[in-house]
Amino acid sequence: MLAAAAIGPFSAGTVAAENAKKLSGAQIRAKLAGMQLTDEVHYRFVYDRDGTLRSYSMGVKKVGKWVIEKNELCLYLGETDDGCYQVTLSGERIEMTPTELGGTVDGILQRADRN
């Protein structure tokens, strides 16, 4: 989902299952607000505190919104595959698994002011 075709082949790896923790909606909001998720090369999603989502993928910038619905992170960038994800955390590595069809998105969580 959400540019998974562009992101999938370049994903930063999967969350180590033995250390992974599924996050609740409140935990997702607390962890992501003001942060960015990136593979440090090909993409980054910036989660502004006001719910604005800024996506930078392979040189293309998109702006949409992110919300928490039923303990899932929902991303809306005006794509046909916008949707919701279950979020798992291991250290600073996040893995987002879509609840519908689509690929898993994973990366490293960093402060949003970082380039």
Secondary structure, DSSP 4 states (H G I P E B T S, - for coil): --SHHHHGGG---PPPTTT-EEPPHHHHHHHHTTEEEE-SSSEEEEE-TTSEEEEEETTEEEEEEEEEETTEEEEESS-TT-EEEEEEEETTEEEEEESSSS--EEEEEEETT--
